């Protein structure tokens, strides 16, 4: 069995070069270096006794969506079971009608022929945050496949956003200005 001093600087440097080529970050290496169980599993892959499988994030988009207290569902577009793959999702910005923003009713009209994801996807992602791409952290992502009605009768769409180190959900009313930073999650077909 090898001792820790058998792993020379050159070997560690080669490992770092390969890791960076495939997208690893320093914190990934740090996590790996502290996790003996994970190291055993990876060694098992190398020895052929274990295998690595990609996690399939499958979402039931036909299920009734979460309804905030006092709200009602105005519209919920069902999509069947959907495998969440970020590469197949476009963050769509509606064409602006007036200097940087437009109203939500225009956005709704713009999205009517697109495959807007519903709130089931939002709620699934809030539970399975590892599936959310880091590139989404600086965006407000709206799930137009579900439109809610508030107790006052205003229409709302829920969104996903990053704040204080956590993924959270919020909402906006259709009757207000929608800036170019409010993006719609749509399925690319």
SEVEX-874124 format. One record per residue (C-alpha): residue number from 0; x, z, y. Coordinates in Angstrom, 2 decimals. Layout:
<atoms>
NUM	X	Z	Y
...
</atoms>
This chain:
<atoms>
0	0.00	0.00	0.00
1	1.35	-1.00	3.41
2	2.26	1.61	5.98
3	1.33	1.29	9.65
4	4.92	0.43	10.63
5	4.78	-2.61	8.27
6	2.56	-4.32	10.85
7	5.02	-5.71	13.36
8	4.39	-6.61	16.98
9	4.59	-10.32	16.11
10	1.80	-10.03	13.54
11	-0.39	-8.10	15.97
12	0.34	-10.68	18.66
13	-0.76	-13.52	16.34
14	-3.96	-11.59	15.61
15	-4.62	-11.18	19.35
16	-4.07	-14.89	20.00
17	-6.49	-15.94	17.24
18	-9.06	-13.35	18.31
19	-9.03	-14.63	21.90
20	-9.44	-18.23	20.68
21	-12.70	-17.33	18.91
22	-14.16	-15.33	21.80
23	-13.12	-11.75	21.06
24	-12.78	-9.38	23.99
25	-10.30	-6.45	24.18
26	-13.17	-3.99	23.67
27	-14.02	-5.78	20.39
28	-10.48	-5.17	19.10
29	-10.67	-1.58	20.34
30	-13.93	-1.01	18.44
31	-12.51	-2.60	15.30
32	-9.32	-0.53	15.46
33	-11.34	2.72	15.48
34	-13.81	1.85	12.69
35	-12.31	2.44	9.23
36	-15.52	1.41	7.45
37	-15.66	-1.91	9.28
38	-11.99	-2.52	8.48
39	-12.78	-1.93	4.77
40	-15.66	-4.41	4.93
41	-13.53	-7.07	6.63
42	-10.80	-6.56	4.04
43	-13.49	-7.08	1.40
44	-14.30	-10.44	3.01
45	-10.64	-11.42	2.87
46	-10.40	-10.33	-0.79
47	-13.63	-12.19	-1.65
48	-15.66	-9.09	-2.62
49	-17.90	-9.11	0.47
50	-19.56	-11.73	2.64
51	-20.62	-11.98	6.26
52	-24.09	-13.20	7.14
53	-25.47	-13.97	10.56
54	-28.41	-11.78	11.52
55	-31.62	-13.80	11.75
56	-33.69	-12.55	14.66
57	-37.22	-13.60	13.65
58	-40.05	-12.79	16.05
59	-43.77	-12.86	15.28
60	-45.07	-14.64	18.37
61	-48.65	-14.58	17.02
62	-48.92	-10.78	17.10
63	-50.90	-9.14	19.89
64	-48.49	-8.46	22.77
65	-47.70	-5.07	24.27
66	-50.22	-4.32	27.03
67	-49.19	-1.96	29.86
68	-51.70	0.81	30.49
69	-54.73	-0.40	32.43
70	-53.80	-4.09	32.10
71	-55.44	-6.85	30.09
72	-54.09	-10.02	28.55
73	-55.27	-13.02	30.54
74	-53.43	-15.62	28.43
75	-51.20	-15.34	25.35
76	-49.72	-18.52	23.88
77	-49.07	-17.99	20.20
78	-45.99	-19.68	18.73
79	-45.92	-18.51	15.08
80	-42.73	-16.98	13.71
81	-39.78	-17.92	15.87
82	-36.11	-17.52	15.06
83	-34.45	-16.38	18.27
84	-31.43	-18.55	19.01
85	-30.19	-18.29	22.58
86	-28.75	-21.81	22.39
87	-32.31	-23.16	21.98
88	-33.64	-21.37	25.05
89	-33.45	-22.82	28.53
90	-33.71	-20.61	31.58
91	-35.88	-22.86	33.71
92	-36.04	-22.77	37.50
93	-39.16	-24.39	38.95
94	-38.59	-26.86	41.76
95	-38.96	-25.05	45.05
96	-41.73	-26.05	47.40
97	-40.38	-24.25	50.45
98	-36.83	-23.19	51.30
99	-35.71	-21.20	48.26
100	-39.01	-19.90	46.89
101	-42.46	-20.93	45.79
102	-45.54	-19.02	44.67
103	-46.19	-17.98	41.09
104	-49.25	-20.20	40.73
105	-47.07	-23.25	41.37
106	-44.58	-21.99	38.75
107	-47.44	-21.55	36.27
108	-48.55	-25.13	36.89
109	-44.96	-26.39	36.56
110	-44.65	-24.69	33.15
111	-47.98	-25.80	31.65
112	-46.40	-28.57	29.52
113	-43.33	-26.53	28.57
114	-42.86	-24.14	25.62
115	-42.75	-20.90	27.63
116	-41.85	-17.91	25.47
117	-44.37	-15.10	25.31
118	-44.02	-11.35	25.87
119	-43.47	-10.74	22.13
120	-40.01	-12.24	22.59
121	-39.34	-9.94	25.56
122	-40.39	-6.85	23.60
123	-38.37	-7.90	20.56
124	-35.27	-8.34	22.71
125	-35.73	-4.90	24.27
126	-35.42	-3.45	20.75
127	-32.72	-5.90	19.55
128	-30.52	-6.02	22.65
129	-27.50	-7.38	20.75
130	-29.35	-10.71	20.54
131	-29.44	-11.05	24.34
132	-26.63	-13.24	25.72
133	-24.33	-11.54	28.24
134	-24.87	-14.55	30.52
135	-28.43	-13.31	31.11
136	-27.29	-10.07	32.75
137	-27.41	-11.40	36.31
138	-30.83	-13.02	35.97
139	-34.51	-12.07	36.00
140	-35.99	-13.80	32.93
141	-39.78	-14.22	32.82
142	-41.89	-14.77	29.72
143	-44.71	-17.00	30.96
144	-46.32	-17.41	27.53
145	-48.17	-14.15	28.24
146	-49.98	-13.56	31.53
147	-51.56	-10.22	32.30
148	-54.28	-9.06	34.63
149	-53.71	-5.73	36.44
150	-56.49	-3.22	37.14
151	-56.88	-4.77	40.62
152	-57.30	-8.23	39.07
153	-53.90	-9.61	40.08
154	-52.12	-11.83	37.57
155	-48.64	-10.73	36.43
156	-45.83	-12.00	34.22
157	-43.36	-9.60	32.61
158	-39.60	-10.11	32.78
159	-36.35	-8.93	31.25
160	-33.53	-7.74	33.50
161	-30.26	-5.78	33.33
162	-29.95	-2.61	35.42
163	-27.63	0.41	35.27
164	-26.17	-0.65	31.93
165	-29.53	-1.15	30.18
166	-31.96	-3.96	29.48
167	-35.35	-3.20	31.02
168	-38.67	-4.91	31.61
169	-40.43	-5.44	34.89
170	-43.12	-7.76	36.23
171	-44.10	-9.82	39.20
172	-47.41	-10.96	40.58
173	-48.26	-14.65	40.62
174	-49.45	-14.49	44.24
175	-46.03	-13.58	45.67
176	-43.03	-15.77	46.45
177	-40.90	-16.63	43.43
178	-37.25	-17.09	44.37
179	-34.80	-19.31	42.51
180	-33.43	-16.20	40.76
181	-36.64	-15.76	38.76
182	-36.19	-17.94	35.68
183	-38.63	-18.85	32.93
184	-37.52	-18.58	29.29
185	-38.59	-21.79	27.58
186	-37.92	-23.18	24.14
187	-35.96	-26.41	24.10
188	-37.67	-28.85	21.75
</atoms>
